[in-house]
């Protein structure tokens, strides 16, 4: 039987962490950073909700920081076991966790300078580069569909989740005293079908317990057919006005999607050739990893490769590695496209571009991903003005547009179709809606009830369910 503690991504979208006890093993599903209001995130990320020494193994669904970003804290706290994940996720975690360590340490340095001047106690960094090194050394990359023997009659299998490169559904199988197996299926972040690079998520039947994400359970994404057209219009607009198209985007997943669409528009000569700057060393490394793991591609991307088309190379594209190169864009005249992290505008080089761009009504800020409550990205989407960026205040005069159809999260219809297929044989006895704000998990529970699931639950943070 399974005991489950929901310690992260419970009635919120960030800080994914679920503790599973079965057959004498303690298994951690994800160990992500909480993202949101800076002070709250700062405090929550320093308080691990699990005793590191009690954990026997970690199963990581994918590389996004809200799922992987606190693994070095777990290792720092004394975890010495294996961290199992897919091969592509292992490769992506290398630059992502290093980048996260650099950003969080830099933020602490800035805060500590002010605290030192005020005579206050200085903060310790969340974790160090050495903690990241040890974390990466403990990671084991496993192919999809290959069983991992965790001992005590428990095994795990990763299946394609269709979200980003290497993302996985995590299936846990535990032998019972009578010789049968009890199965738990964790969706991680479930992908939206029809993505240009990643194939749709697998359907895994036979689970007794299901943990399913709920990020967009209350809405459908716009049709993907309008992505190219809208992106074309925005590029043509800033080209005519000699302005900037500023796109906050996660370095992993969203940046590669945008490059895919821009490449297609350029090949079809639907947009003029103007400079495209990807201002993120992490995006460069992630794009190189995307280009290497072609076995993870869906049919659309694979078909382009067979035609000899390189997905992430195009005229005018430049990856900026150094801070000096980035700063040179601050006062450069357009037209230009700037793609920079972070995707929720909570750190990274995008902040400097927003400082220099939000006040110009000719510019366009294009939001292409989910913006969690409390983030600068959410305030931009809600057109709140003035905006506070890196301690200074700026009036929001640039135009703000969103393209929700780029989302790599399954929408309401896709979630419904997936949970219906997963429970085709009506095996699921316990189902939990996670990874969604309150109204989202409530909507997910309604979908689950309509699809015949028994008594769906949206667990509260810290909730424990035993004997499942």
C-alpha positions in Angstrom: 0.0 0.0 0.0 1.1 3.6 -0.7 1.3 6.5 1.8 1.5 9.9 0.1 2.5 13.3 1.5 1.8 16.3 -0.8 4.5 18.8 0.1 4.6 20.9 -3.0 2.5 21.9 -6.0 -0.5 21.3 -3.9 -3.2 24.0 -4.7 -0.4 25.9 -6.4 1.7 25.4 -9.5 5.2 25.6 -8.1 7.6 23.6 -5.8 6.6 20.2 -7.0 7.3 17.6 -4.3 5.4 14.5 -3.3 6.7 12.0 -0.7 5.7 8.4 -1.3 6.2 5.6 1.3 5.7 2.1 0.0 7.1 -1.4 1.1 9.5 0.3 3.5 10.9 2.7 0.9 10.6 6.5 1.0 10.5 7.9 -2.6 10.5 11.5 -3.5 8.6 12.5 -6.7 10.3 15.8 -7.8 12.1 18.3 -5.6 11.3 21.7 -7.1 11.8 25.3 -6.2 8.8 27.4 -5.1 8.3 30.5 -7.3 6.2 33.5 -6.5 6.5 36.5 -4.1 10.2 36.9 -3.5 10.1 37.0 0.3 7.8 34.0 0.5 9.7 32.0 -2.1 13.0 32.8 -0.3 11.7 31.5 3.0 9.9 28.4 1.7 12.8 27.2 -0.4 15.1 27.1 2.6 12.8 24.9 4.6 12.9 21.4 3.1 9.6 19.6 3.8 11.4 16.2 4.1 14.2 14.8 6.1 16.9 14.2 3.5 18.3 11.3 5.4 14.9 9.5 5.3 14.7 9.5 1.5 15.7 6.3 -0.3 15.5 7.5 -3.9 14.3 10.4 -6.0 12.3 10.1 -9.3 12.4 13.4 -11.3 9.7 14.0 -13.9 11.5 16.7 -15.9 14.1 19.5 -15.7 12.0 22.6 -15.2 13.2 24.4 -12.0 9.9 24.2 -10.3 10.3 20.4 -10.4 14.1 20.0 -10.1 15.5 23.2 -8.6 15.7 22.2 -5.0 17.5 18.9 -5.5 20.9 20.5 -4.6 19.3 21.6 -1.3 18.3 18.0 -0.7 21.8 16.8 -1.4 23.3 19.6 0.7 21.0 18.4 3.6 22.5 14.9 3.4 20.8 12.9 0.7 23.3 10.5 -0.9 21.0 8.2 -2.9 20.2 8.0 -6.6 18.2 10.6 -8.6 16.6 8.7 -11.4 15.3 10.6 -14.5 15.4 10.3 -18.3 18.7 10.8 -20.2 17.5 14.1 -21.8 16.4 15.5 -18.4 19.7 14.5 -16.8 21.5 16.5 -19.6 19.2 19.5 -19.2 19.6 19.6 -15.5 23.4 20.1 -15.8 23.1 23.7 -17.2 19.8 24.5 -15.5 20.9 23.7 -11.9 24.2 25.5 -12.4 22.3 28.5 -13.7 19.9 28.4 -10.8 22.8 28.3 -8.3 24.4 31.3 -10.0 21.2 33.3 -10.0 20.1 32.5 -6.4 23.6 33.2 -5.1 23.8 36.5 -7.0 20.4 37.5 -5.5 21.6 36.7 -2.0 24.8 38.8 -2.6 22.6 41.8 -3.5 20.4 41.3 -0.5 23.3 40.8 1.9 25.0 44.0 0.8 21.9 45.9 2.0 21.6 43.8 5.1 25.2 44.4 6.0 24.8 48.1 5.7 21.8 47.9 8.0 23.7 45.7 10.5 21.4 42.7 10.0 22.3 39.0 9.9 23.5 37.9 6.5 21.7 35.1 4.6 23.4 31.9 3.5 23.1 31.0 -0.2 20.4 28.4 -1.0 23.1 26.0 -2.3 26.5 26.2 -4.0 28.1 25.1 -7.2 29.6 22.2 -5.3 26.1 21.1 -4.2 25.1 21.1 -7.9 28.1 19.0 -8.8 27.2 16.4 -6.2 23.6 16.4 -7.4 24.6 15.8 -11.0 26.9 13.0 -9.9 23.9 11.3 -8.2 21.7 11.5 -11.3 21.1 8.4 -13.4 19.7 8.8 -16.9 17.2 6.0 -17.8 15.6 5.4 -21.2 11.8 5.5 -21.5 10.0 2.2 -20.9 12.9 0.6 -19.1 12.1 -0.7 -15.6 14.2 0.6 -12.7 14.5 -1.9 -9.7 14.3 0.2 -6.5 14.4 -2.8 -4.2 11.8 -4.0 -1.7 9.6 -5.2 -4.6 9.2 -1.7 -6.0 10.1 -0.7 -9.6 9.6 2.5 -11.6 9.2 3.2 -15.3 9.4 6.5 -17.2 7.0 7.2 -20.0 6.9 10.2 -22.4 4.9 13.1 -20.8 4.9 15.2 -24.0 5.8 18.4 -22.1 9.4 19.3 -22.8 12.4 17.3 -24.0 12.8 14.3 -21.7 9.7 15.0 -19.6 8.2 11.8 -18.1 5.2 10.3 -16.6 6.4 8.3 -13.6 4.9 4.9 -13.0 5.5 3.1 -9.7 4.8 -0.6 -9.3 4.8 -2.1 -5.8 4.5 -5.9 -5.2 1.9 -6.7 -2.6 2.0 -9.6 0.0 -0.4 -11.6 -2.2 2.0 -11.3 -5.2 0.0 -8.7 -7.1 1.2 -5.3 -8.0 -0.2 -2.0 -7.0 0.5 0.9 -9.4 0.8 4.7 -8.9 1.0 7.0 -11.9 2.3 10.6 -11.6 1.7 12.8 -14.6 4.5 15.3 -13.8 3.7 18.1 -16.2 1.5 16.7 -19.0 2.1 18.0 -22.5 -0.4 19.5 -24.9 -0.8 17.4 -28.1 0.3 19.0 -31.4 3.5 20.6 -30.2 6.0 21.2 -33.0 8.9 19.3 -31.5 7.8 17.0 -28.7 5.3 14.1 -29.4 2.0 13.8 -27.5 2.0 12.1 -24.0 1.8 8.4 -23.7 -1.3 6.8 -22.3 -0.4 4.4 -19.4 -3.3 2.2 -18.3 -3.8 0.1 -15.2 -2.9 2.6 -12.4 -4.6 2.2 -9.0 -3.6 5.7 -7.9 -3.3 8.8 -10.1 -1.6 12.1 -9.5 -2.5 14.5 -12.3 -1.5 18.0 -13.0 -4.2 20.8 -13.3 -2.4 23.9 -14.6 -5.0 24.7 -17.3 -7.9 22.5 -16.2 -10.3 25.4 -16.4 -9.7 26.5 -20.0 -8.8 25.5 -23.5 -5.8 26.9 -25.4 -6.5 28.9 -28.6 -6.0 26.9 -31.8 -2.4 26.4 -32.7 -3.1 27.4 -36.2 -3.0 31.1 -35.2 0.5 31.0 -33.6 2.4 31.6 -36.8 0.0 34.3 -38.0 0.1 36.3 -34.7 3.9 35.9 -34.4 4.2 37.1 -38.0 2.0 40.2 -37.3 4.1 41.2 -34.2 7.4 40.8 -36.1 6.1 42.9 -39.0 4.8 45.5 -36.6 8.1 46.1 -34.7 10.0 45.9 -38.1 7.9 48.8 -39.4 8.3 50.8 -36.1 12.0 50.0 -35.7 11.1 48.8 -32.2 11.7 45.7 -30.0 9.7 42.5 -29.6 10.6 41.4 -26.1 9.7 37.8 -25.3 10.2 36.5 -21.7 10.6 32.7 -22.2 11.8 29.7 -20.3 15.2 28.7 -21.5 14.1 25.1 -21.8 11.1 24.3 -24.0 9.5 27.6 -24.8 12.6 29.2 -26.3 13.0 26.3 -28.7 9.3 26.4 -29.6 9.6 30.1 -30.5 12.8 29.5 -32.6 11.0 26.7 -34.4 8.1 29.0 -35.5 10.4 31.9 -36.4 12.5 29.6 -38.5 9.4 28.4 -40.4 8.3 32.0 -40.9 11.7 33.0 -42.3 11.9 29.9 -44.6 8.5 30.8 -46.0 9.5 34.5 -46.3 6.6 35.7 -44.2 8.7 38.0 -42.0 11.6 40.2 -42.8 15.1 39.2 -41.7 15.8 41.2 -38.6 18.2 40.4 -35.7 17.0 37.7 -33.3 18.8 37.7 -30.0 18.5 34.8 -27.6 20.0 36.5 -24.5 20.7 33.6 -22.2 23.7 31.3 -21.9 21.4 28.7 -20.5 19.2 28.9 -23.7 22.2 28.2 -25.8 23.1 25.1 -23.8 19.6 23.9 -23.7 19.1 24.4 -27.5 22.3 22.4 -28.1 20.8 19.6 -26.0 17.6 19.8 -27.9 19.5 19.5 -31.1 21.3 16.4 -29.8 18.4 14.4 -28.4 16.5 13.9 -31.7 15.1 10.6 -30.6 12.8 12.6 -28.3 11.2 14.4 -31.3 7.7 14.0 -32.6 6.8 13.4 -36.2 6.7 17.0 -37.4 10.2 17.8 -36.2 11.6 14.5 -37.4 10.2 15.1 -40.8 12.0 18.4 -41.1 15.3 16.7 -40.0 14.8 14.1 -42.8 14.6 17.0 -45.3 17.9 18.3 -44.0 16.4 21.4 -42.2 18.1 22.4 -39.0 15.5 23.4 -36.5 17.4 26.0 -34.5 19.6 27.7 -37.1 18.4 30.7 -39.2 19.6 34.0 -40.6 19.9 36.7 -38.1 19.9 34.5 -35.0 22.5 35.2 -32.4 22.9 33.7 -28.9 24.4 36.1 -26.4 26.8 34.5 -24.0 28.2 37.5 -22.0 26.7 40.2 -19.9 28.4 42.8 -21.9 26.8 41.6 -25.1 23.4 41.7 -23.3 23.9 45.3 -22.1 24.7 46.4 -25.6 21.1 45.8 -26.5 19.8 48.1 -23.8 20.2 51.2 -25.9 20.4 49.6 -29.4 17.8 50.7 -31.9 15.3 48.3 -33.4 14.0 46.5 -35.1 15.0 43.4 -33.1 13.6 40.4 -31.4 14.9 39.6 -27.9 14.1 36.3 -26.3 15.4 36.1 -22.7 14.8 34.2 -19.4 13.2 34.0 -17.0 9.8 33.0 -18.4 7.9 34.5 -15.4 10.2 37.6 -15.3 11.4 36.8 -11.8 15.1 36.9 -12.6 17.7 36.8 -15.3 18.5 39.1 -18.2 14.9 39.7 -19.1 14.6 42.1 -16.2 17.2 44.5 -17.8 15.4 44.4 -21.2 12.1 45.1 -19.5 13.6 48.0 -17.6 14.7 49.5 -20.9 11.7 48.5 -22.9 8.5 48.8 -20.9 8.4 52.6 -21.2 8.3 52.7 -25.1 4.8 52.4 -26.6 6.3 51.2 -29.9 7.7 48.0 -28.2 5.8 44.8 -27.7 6.1 42.5 -24.7 5.0 39.1 -25.8 4.0 36.7 -23.0 4.1 33.1 -24.2 3.8 31.1 -21.1 2.0 30.6 -17.8 2.6 33.4 -15.2 2.2 32.3 -11.6 0.5 34.5 -9.0 2.9 37.0 -7.5 5.3 37.1 -10.4 6.3 40.1 -12.4 5.1 38.3 -15.5 1.6 38.0 -14.0 1.6 41.8 -13.2 2.6 42.6 -16.8 -0.2 40.4 -18.1 -2.6 42.1 -15.8 -1.3 45.5 -17.1 -0.4 46.7 -13.7 1.4 50.0 -13.7 3.8 51.2 -12.5 6.0 48.1 -12.4 8.8 47.5 -9.9 11.8 46.0 -11.6 15.1 45.4 -9.8 14.2 48.0 -7.1 13.1 50.7 -9.5 9.7 51.8 -10.7 8.7 52.0 -14.4 5.4 53.0 -16.1 4.1 50.2 -18.4 3.6 51.9 -21.8 4.8 49.1 -24.1 2.0 47.0 -25.7 1.4 43.6 -24.0 0.2 40.6 -26.0 -0.1 36.9 -25.1 0.1 33.7 -27.1 -1.4 31.0 -24.8 -1.5 28.5 -27.7 2.3 28.0 -27.2 1.7 26.4 -23.8 3.4 23.0 -23.3 0.8 22.2 -20.6 -2.3 20.2 -21.5 -5.4 22.3 -21.6 -8.9 21.3 -20.4 -9.8 19.2 -23.4 -6.4 17.4 -23.6 -6.5 16.7 -19.8 -10.0 15.3 -20.2 -9.0 13.0 -23.1 -5.9 11.8 -21.3 -7.6 10.9 -18.0 -10.4 9.2 -19.9 -7.8 7.1 -21.8 -5.7 6.3 -18.7 -8.8 5.0 -16.8 -10.3 3.2 -19.8 -10.4 -0.1 -17.7 -11.7 1.7 -14.6 -8.7 0.6 -12.4 -8.1 3.9 -10.6 -9.3 3.9 -7.0 -7.7 7.1 -5.8 -7.0 10.3 -7.8 -5.4 13.6 -6.7 -5.4 16.9 -8.7 -2.1 18.7 -8.2 0.0 21.4 -9.8 -2.7 24.0 -10.1 -4.0 27.0 -8.3 -7.2 26.5 -6.3 -9.7 27.2 -9.1 -7.6 24.9 -11.4 -7.6 21.9 -9.2 -11.2 22.4 -8.5 -11.9 22.3 -12.2 -9.7 19.2 -12.6 -11.7 17.5 -9.9 -14.9 18.3 -11.8 -13.4 16.8 -15.0 -12.4 13.7 -13.1 -15.9 13.3 -11.6 -17.5 13.7 -15.0 -15.1 11.0 -16.4 -16.1 8.5 -13.7 -13.2 8.8 -11.3 -14.1 8.0 -7.7 -14.0 10.8 -5.2 -11.2 13.0 -6.7 -9.2 15.1 -4.2 -7.3 18.4 -4.4 -4.9 17.8 -1.5 -3.9 20.7 0.7 -0.2 21.5 1.2 1.2 19.0 3.8 -1.8 16.6 3.5 -1.0 12.9 4.1 -3.1 10.0 2.7 -2.3 6.5 4.0 -3.1 3.0 3.0 -3.9 3.7 -0.6 
